[in-house]
Amino acid sequence: MQRHLCIHGHFYQPPREDPWLGEVLPEGSAAPALNWNARIARESYAPLAFARVLGVDGRIARIINAYEWLSFNAGPTLLEWMQRHEPEAYARMLDGDRLSRERLGFGNAMAQIRHHVIMPLAPDLDKRVETAWAVADFEARFGRAPEGMWLPETAVDTATLEVLAEAGLAFTVLAPRQAEAVADPGSDDWRPVNEDSLDISCPYRVELPSGRTMAVFFYHGALSQAVAFERLLEDGERFWERLSGAAGEGLLSLATDGETYGHHFTFGEMALAFVLDTAASGADGIALTNYARYLASNPPAQRVRLIEASSWSCVHGVDRWRSDCGCCTGDHPDWNQAWRAPLRQALDQCKAGLDTHFMAAGKALFKNPEAALLDYGRILAGSTDRDAFAVQHLAPDLDAAAAATSFQLLSMMRFGQAMLASCAWFFDDLDRLEPANAMANALRAMDLARETGGPDLEPDFLNALAQAASNRTGRTGREIFDHDVRPRRETPASLTALALWTLRARGLDTARDDTIAIDWPNVSVTLNLADPQASPLTGTAEIRFALDPETRSLAWRCTPGDTPLACRTQVAPLPAKGAKPPADAPEFTADDLPWNKRQALALERMGRFERDLWRDMEPAALAGLDMFQPFAESQTTQNMAWQWGRLWVPLAWLFLSGKAEGHPARDDLARFLHETIPGPAQRTAQAQRVVDAVIETMQADPPRLDEAGAIIRRCREIQFHPDWWAAQNACWLLPRDTPGWAELAELLWFET
């Protein structure tokens, strides 16, 4: 039997989206990146899409799409974010699945439970909802039905496997210590196993009470641990030697977080690329495969009995997500996790209240409330629209208000699922982003419950949170909720105010348009200005939530202050006559916003300032270039060099872009730019501008590769070294017969 290798990456981020806006807002701990999604995308997801394989001289021999060779799953909520913010890496993920399907007959991608809930702790309805929504998302993105499903934290029990099997899934992947016993075909002689004695080279069959079966693969625990935690990724050749030495007849599979490659270990994606490239060549008689392909050729013969309610990351089963079991990241050995139980109680009882309200209210609104809820995943995935869904699932003859209520109920259940993501309990403390995000999703769900005529679930929720306390700050869950979470709440009035502040931050308040839309993924605010030149500005607003057919109309007044965000905004329901709110309408200021929304506005404004400053600096630099005199005899730098140094960024841009070519002082300018050391922020901004310019020349029609090469040579002349990663990717994607390709590739450090 041939030796086979499958390396699996689990790609997931906690739900970071603001529940009202649907956007991931700034996160201070991720700085200088905007948020953790953006930071890890640049460190892992994008590098894996363009993974370097180096030659013997250290130059780039080729760039591979690791997703074409790597078995992987990605969280649906992460993919939603990537589709908007990292479209190139997202497209390479989809392409990797397509190419692997062409090569192997089965794609590399596996589905993943939508909200990363711990399935053994989820009620039966939640299990079916999470699975159905995950399948709908997968089908919409990858254009096919999934064969396998990744379970969050590989947490499993029999009831979960029943749901997967009923949904048409063929297999899942677990840790070897989750197996309890195995038996040969036709035998009831069950042999106890553990992670050391289990043969992981073949899939196993779990026989379910319904008569269905589920195939299970077990990954190599020790090797996966070495990749994730023991620095095996420091050397691609050593990584391959370990794999080749461990591979025997059958299948050797590894499974780790995809973020291991690059985020946890810098350049880890290059070690992985070396291994994938080596395996793809058939080295050492090892064939690279994926789980679905291997299962098709090797259906399970042996049966396995699993440890019920087990997971890979908790030796106590699934207690890590409900009690102080001792499992944690290990960074704070003196801390306890007693906060986990009351947090679980608060969210579970909230979810039970949401479920009861949905089913009770849904009887009059849906033909079948449960069927509508299960199928709602197709709306979330964008594979069906609201009108088609309404025809299929809403009760006949509903008026517009009742139809709107039905979609609000479905949104309520969406946020109820999101609040139970496993990340809220995984780490060492309550006072972190993840529990706060869970509470924010709960707040959004509870608000929707009240808006749709349901009970007020907040008092019991807060009573349970009051029993949880942070090790780090001593704050209770209720204090965190009141201080950090409740201020995130949005209403139609506060969304109108936020849209007006966003308008000012972007500099659009000076526009002459009388209708301007401010859009976020979950909601759109259309501002109608009575007079764009008036002060204060007045007008009306229309609020439309993406998945809710009802439109809210309001009137507003915005009085500017002395600073960009210091404006006072009054918002009220649209009066019967006129478009101005009454004088006593509620007033909002930016100081009322939580930190992440203030920061988002500040960054919008700073982006405008930077663009305006750059626009003004270019003419000044052109004038400065004309005044930059050739150096006299024995002159080593510019007279009054510190004054010229303030113009380093625009002067360097003129030099690098070629505008200084032919100038009498061109060479002395290069010498000055080389010897003048700007600040790190200046160099970073300049580097981005230069890389963008190089890529623009490559993507022109026709490509102007000689211009790209000239910019790179001038960068070398002044010892300015941007990160050419994105430019290398663009070069690699060009046809090799593009005029000037070989010369440019050599400059970008490719083997040629």
QUIBELDA-V816699 format. One record per backbone hydrogen bond with DSSP energy under -0.5 kcal/mol. NH is the residue of the N-H (numbers start at 1). CO is the residue of the C=O. If there is no record, write none. Layout:
nh:NH co:CO
nh:NH co:CO
//
This chain:
nh:3 co:285
nh:4 co:250
nh:5 co:287
nh:6 co:252
nh:8 co:6
nh:8 co:254
nh:9 co:71
nh:10 co:256
nh:11 co:9
nh:11 co:73
nh:12 co:10
nh:16 co:14
nh:18 co:23
nh:22 co:18
nh:25 co:16
nh:25 co:23
nh:26 co:596
nh:27 co:34
nh:30 co:27
nh:31 co:28
nh:33 co:30
nh:39 co:35
nh:40 co:36
nh:41 co:37
nh:42 co:38
nh:43 co:39
nh:44 co:40
nh:45 co:40
nh:46 co:41
nh:48 co:44
nh:49 co:45
nh:50 co:46
nh:51 co:48
nh:51 co:64
nh:53 co:62
nh:54 co:52
nh:55 co:59
nh:58 co:55
nh:60 co:749
nh:61 co:53
nh:61 co:59
nh:62 co:53
nh:64 co:51
nh:66 co:48
nh:66 co:64
nh:68 co:65
nh:69 co:66
nh:70 co:66
nh:71 co:7
nh:72 co:108
nh:73 co:9
nh:74 co:110
nh:75 co:11
nh:77 co:114
nh:79 co:75
nh:80 co:76
nh:81 co:77
nh:82 co:78
nh:83 co:79
nh:84 co:80
nh:84 co:81
nh:85 co:81
nh:86 co:82
nh:90 co:86
nh:91 co:87
nh:92 co:88
nh:93 co:89
nh:94 co:90
nh:95 co:91
nh:96 co:92
nh:97 co:93
nh:98 co:94
nh:99 co:95
nh:100 co:96
nh:101 co:97
nh:102 co:98
nh:103 co:99
nh:104 co:100
nh:105 co:101
nh:106 co:100
nh:110 co:72
nh:111 co:148
nh:113 co:150
nh:114 co:130
nh:116 co:113
nh:118 co:420
nh:119 co:117
nh:121 co:118
nh:122 co:119
nh:127 co:123
nh:128 co:124
nh:129 co:125
nh:130 co:126
nh:131 co:127
nh:132 co:128
nh:133 co:129
nh:134 co:130
nh:135 co:131
nh:136 co:132
nh:137 co:133
nh:138 co:134
nh:139 co:135
nh:140 co:136
nh:141 co:137
nh:142 co:138
nh:143 co:139
nh:149 co:171
nh:150 co:111
nh:154 co:151
nh:155 co:152
nh:156 co:310
nh:161 co:157
nh:162 co:158
nh:163 co:159
nh:164 co:160
nh:165 co:161
nh:166 co:162
nh:167 co:163
nh:168 co:165
nh:169 co:164
nh:170 co:147
nh:171 co:147
nh:172 co:215
nh:174 co:217
nh:176 co:219
nh:178 co:175
nh:179 co:176
nh:180 co:305
nh:181 co:305
nh:182 co:191
nh:183 co:303
nh:187 co:184
nh:190 co:188
nh:191 co:182
nh:192 co:190
nh:193 co:180
nh:198 co:194
nh:200 co:198
nh:204 co:216
nh:205 co:302
nh:206 co:214
nh:207 co:205
nh:208 co:206
nh:208 co:212
nh:211 co:208
nh:214 co:206
nh:215 co:170
nh:216 co:204
nh:217 co:172
nh:219 co:174
nh:220 co:253
nh:221 co:219
nh:224 co:220
nh:225 co:221
nh:226 co:222
nh:227 co:223
nh:228 co:224
nh:229 co:225
nh:230 co:225
nh:230 co:226
nh:232 co:226
nh:234 co:231
nh:235 co:232
nh:239 co:235
nh:240 co:236
nh:241 co:237
nh:242 co:238
nh:243 co:239
nh:244 co:240
nh:245 co:241
nh:246 co:242
nh:247 co:243
nh:250 co:2
nh:251 co:201
nh:252 co:4
nh:253 co:251
nh:254 co:6
nh:256 co:8
nh:258 co:10
nh:259 co:10
nh:260 co:257
nh:261 co:258
nh:262 co:260
nh:262 co:265
nh:263 co:259
nh:264 co:259
nh:265 co:260
nh:268 co:265
nh:270 co:267
nh:271 co:267
nh:272 co:268
nh:273 co:269
nh:274 co:270
nh:275 co:271
nh:276 co:272
nh:277 co:273
nh:278 co:274
nh:279 co:275
nh:280 co:276
nh:281 co:277
nh:282 co:279
nh:283 co:278
nh:285 co:282
nh:286 co:283
nh:287 co:3
nh:289 co:5
nh:294 co:290
nh:295 co:291
nh:296 co:292
nh:297 co:293
nh:298 co:294
nh:301 co:203
nh:303 co:183
nh:304 co:205
nh:305 co:181
nh:307 co:178
nh:308 co:306
nh:309 co:156
nh:310 co:156
nh:310 co:307
nh:311 co:314
nh:312 co:153
nh:313 co:153
nh:317 co:314
nh:318 co:316
nh:321 co:318
nh:322 co:319
nh:323 co:319
nh:325 co:323
nh:335 co:332
nh:340 co:337
nh:341 co:338
nh:342 co:338
nh:343 co:339
nh:344 co:340
nh:345 co:341
nh:346 co:342
nh:347 co:343
nh:348 co:344
nh:349 co:345
nh:350 co:346
nh:351 co:347
nh:352 co:348
nh:353 co:349
nh:354 co:350
nh:355 co:351
nh:356 co:352
nh:357 co:353
nh:358 co:354
nh:359 co:355
nh:360 co:356
nh:361 co:357
nh:362 co:358
nh:363 co:359
nh:363 co:360
nh:364 co:361
nh:365 co:362
nh:366 co:362
nh:367 co:393
nh:372 co:368
nh:373 co:369
nh:374 co:370
nh:375 co:371
nh:376 co:372
nh:376 co:373
nh:377 co:374
nh:378 co:375
nh:379 co:375
nh:379 co:376
nh:380 co:376
nh:381 co:377
nh:382 co:378
nh:382 co:379
nh:383 co:378
nh:384 co:378
nh:389 co:385
nh:390 co:386
nh:391 co:387
nh:392 co:388
nh:393 co:389
nh:394 co:390
nh:395 co:365
nh:398 co:395
nh:403 co:399
nh:404 co:400
nh:405 co:401
nh:406 co:402
nh:407 co:403
nh:408 co:404
nh:409 co:405
nh:410 co:406
nh:411 co:407
nh:412 co:408
nh:413 co:409
nh:414 co:410
nh:415 co:411
nh:416 co:412
nh:417 co:413
nh:418 co:414
nh:419 co:415
nh:420 co:417
nh:421 co:418
nh:422 co:116
nh:424 co:421
nh:425 co:422
nh:426 co:422
nh:427 co:423
nh:432 co:430
nh:436 co:432
nh:437 co:433
nh:438 co:434
nh:439 co:435
nh:440 co:436
nh:441 co:437
nh:442 co:438
nh:443 co:439
nh:444 co:440
nh:445 co:441
nh:446 co:442
nh:447 co:443
nh:448 co:444
nh:449 co:445
nh:450 co:446
nh:451 co:447
nh:452 co:448
nh:453 co:450
nh:454 co:449
nh:457 co:455
nh:461 co:457
nh:462 co:458
nh:463 co:459
nh:464 co:460
nh:465 co:461
nh:466 co:462
nh:467 co:464
nh:468 co:465
nh:470 co:475
nh:474 co:470
nh:477 co:465
nh:477 co:468
nh:478 co:465
nh:480 co:476
nh:481 co:477
nh:482 co:478
nh:483 co:479
nh:484 co:480
nh:485 co:480
nh:485 co:481
nh:486 co:481
nh:488 co:485
nh:489 co:486
nh:495 co:491
nh:496 co:492
nh:497 co:493
nh:498 co:494
nh:499 co:495
nh:500 co:496
nh:501 co:497
nh:502 co:498
nh:503 co:499
nh:504 co:500
nh:505 co:501
nh:506 co:502
nh:507 co:504
nh:508 co:503
nh:509 co:503
nh:510 co:507
nh:511 co:508
nh:516 co:527
nh:518 co:525
nh:519 co:517
nh:520 co:523
nh:522 co:21
nh:523 co:21
nh:524 co:544
nh:525 co:518
nh:526 co:524
nh:526 co:542
nh:527 co:516
nh:527 co:525
nh:528 co:526
nh:528 co:540
nh:529 co:514
nh:529 co:527
nh:530 co:528
nh:530 co:538
nh:531 co:538
nh:534 co:531
nh:536 co:558
nh:537 co:558
nh:539 co:556
nh:540 co:528
nh:541 co:554
nh:542 co:526
nh:543 co:552
nh:544 co:524
nh:544 co:542
nh:545 co:550
nh:546 co:522
nh:548 co:545
nh:552 co:543
nh:554 co:541
nh:555 co:572
nh:556 co:539
nh:556 co:579
nh:557 co:570
nh:558 co:537
nh:559 co:557
nh:559 co:568
nh:560 co:558
nh:561 co:563
nh:566 co:563
nh:567 co:565
nh:568 co:559
nh:569 co:588
nh:570 co:557
nh:571 co:586
nh:572 co:555
nh:574 co:553
nh:585 co:582
nh:588 co:569
nh:590 co:565
nh:592 co:589
nh:593 co:590
nh:597 co:594
nh:598 co:594
nh:599 co:595
nh:600 co:596
nh:601 co:597
nh:602 co:598
nh:603 co:599
nh:604 co:600
nh:605 co:601
nh:606 co:602
nh:607 co:603
nh:608 co:604
nh:609 co:605
nh:610 co:606
nh:611 co:607
nh:612 co:608
nh:613 co:609
nh:614 co:610
nh:615 co:611
nh:616 co:612
nh:617 co:613
nh:618 co:614
nh:619 co:615
nh:620 co:616
nh:621 co:617
nh:622 co:618
nh:623 co:619
nh:624 co:620
nh:625 co:621
nh:626 co:622
nh:627 co:623
nh:628 co:624
nh:628 co:625
nh:629 co:627
nh:635 co:632
nh:641 co:638
nh:643 co:640
nh:644 co:640
nh:645 co:641
nh:646 co:642
nh:646 co:643
nh:647 co:644
nh:648 co:645
nh:651 co:647
nh:652 co:648
nh:653 co:649
nh:654 co:650
nh:655 co:651
nh:656 co:652
nh:657 co:653
nh:658 co:655
nh:659 co:654
nh:660 co:654
nh:661 co:658
nh:663 co:660
nh:666 co:663
nh:669 co:665
nh:670 co:666
nh:671 co:667
nh:672 co:668
nh:673 co:669
nh:674 co:670
nh:675 co:671
nh:676 co:672
nh:677 co:675
nh:678 co:676
nh:683 co:679
nh:684 co:680
nh:685 co:681
nh:686 co:682
nh:687 co:683
nh:688 co:684
nh:689 co:685
nh:690 co:686
nh:691 co:687
nh:692 co:688
nh:693 co:689
nh:694 co:690
nh:695 co:691
nh:696 co:692
nh:697 co:693
nh:698 co:694
nh:699 co:695
nh:700 co:697
nh:702 co:700
nh:704 co:697
nh:705 co:703
nh:707 co:704
nh:708 co:704
nh:709 co:705
nh:710 co:706
nh:711 co:707
nh:712 co:708
nh:713 co:709
nh:714 co:710
nh:715 co:711
nh:716 co:712
nh:717 co:713
nh:718 co:714
nh:719 co:716
nh:720 co:715
nh:721 co:719
nh:722 co:720
nh:724 co:722
nh:728 co:724
nh:729 co:725
nh:730 co:726
nh:731 co:727
nh:732 co:728
nh:733 co:729
nh:734 co:731
nh:738 co:735
nh:741 co:738
nh:744 co:740
nh:745 co:741
nh:746 co:742
nh:747 co:743
nh:748 co:744
nh:749 co:746
nh:750 co:745
nh:751 co:60
//
